[in-house]
Amino acid sequence: MPLFERKPQADVVLECPHDGGAMEKREVAGVLIDRCTSCGGTWFDAKELRRVADDKELERLASRLPMVKVVSPFACPRCGGECIEGHVAEVEVDTCTACRGVWLDRGELAEAQRLLRTERLMDAAGAGFRGFLARL
């Protein structure tokens, strides 16, 4: 048995990037995610957001690196890499440039899903409906 064994990912307790508290492991949609019990923020490792939200586009938007880089005030809780601020619809997300994990504050996942749903409905309705709404 080696002197130093690396703990499995599930055993590593992350520190909340906002308040420094220990984050708890929680299973959502068959995925083990890290959630802060104090502030309610959630860390999604790469590909976890897609599985939890059941939405490829949401994860693509959340994990993309924007052209104009705004450095987040905190480092990645998983790997210590630099996080940058981006947006999904109007919701601010923090994405690690190294491991592509995503941080969402309390309620931001539901808000991003709601806004994307609205955008999709508007796109499906077409320009005529958008013009009608603009005239109201």
N, C-alpha and C positions, 0 to 999 in steps of 0.2 A: 504494500500500500504506500503510495507516495506521501512524502511529508506534507505537501501542500496540495490539497484537493480544491478545485474550483467548485463553488456551490452551484447547483443548477439554477437557471434563471429564475425559476419560481420561488426559490428561497431567498433571493436577494431583496432586502427591504430598501426601497428608494426613499430619499429625503425630498420632501416637497420643495420645489424651487421657489415658492412664494413665501412660505412661513417656516420652513426648515423642519417641520414635523415629520414623523415616520408615516409613510403611506401604507395603506393596507391593500392586500391582494383581494380582488373581487372577481368572481366569474360572471361574465355577461355574454350571452349568446355563445357559450362554449369557449370563450376567450378569457384568459386570466389577465386582467388589467390592474393598474396601480391607481388608487384613488386616495386623495388626502381626506382624512376624517375631519380636519379642521375647516379648510376653505372649500372643500368639495371639488377641487380641480382634479383632472384625470390625465394621466400619461398613457398614451397609446404607442407601443412599439411599432416599428414598421409593419405594415399589412394588418395590424389589429383593428384599426379604425374601419377599414373596408368590411371586415367580418362583423364587427359590432353594429355598424350602421347599415349594413347590407347595401352599400352604395359605393361603387367604384369611382364615380366622378367626385364624390365628396372627399375620398381619400386622395385622389389625384390632385385636387385643388389644395387640400391641406398640406400635402407633403411636397408640393412644388417649391422651388426656390425662386423668389421674385427677382426681377431684373434689378430693381433698386433695393439694395440690401440695408435693412434697418435691424441692427443688432438688438436682440432681446436683452432685457436686464438680467437674465439668469442663464446659467449653463444647463446643458442637458442633464437631467437627473439619472439617466441610464449610463451614458459613456463620458460625461464631462465635456462634450463637444460644444461648439458655439451654436446657440439657437438664434434664429432670425424671425422677425415678425412678418406675417403674411396675412392674407384674408381669404375666407370662403364666404362668398357673397359679401355681407358687411361685417362678418364676425372675424375678430382678430384671433389668429392662431400663432403658436410659436413652434417652429420646426427645427429640429437638429440638423445641421449641415452634414454631420458625419454619419449618423445612423438612421436619419430620416424619421425618427420618432416625432410625435405631435403632442403638444400640451394644449388642453382646452380647459378654460375656467368653468366653474359651475354653471350649468344651463346652456353653455355655448354649443354643445352638440345638438340639442333639440332646436335651438335657434337657427343654426346653420342648415339643418334638415328642413325646417319650415321655410326659410328664405329660398333654398334651392328648389323646393317643391313649387313655390310661387313663381319663380323664374321659369321653371319648366312649363307651368300652366300658361304663363304669358306668351312664351315662345310658341306653344301649340296653338294658342288662340290667333296668332298672326298679327300682322301690322294693322289690320282694320280695327280689331278690338282695342289695341293700344292707342290708336288714334281717337277712338270713341272715349276711352278713359281720359285722355289728355284734354278733351273738350269739356269734361265735367267740371 
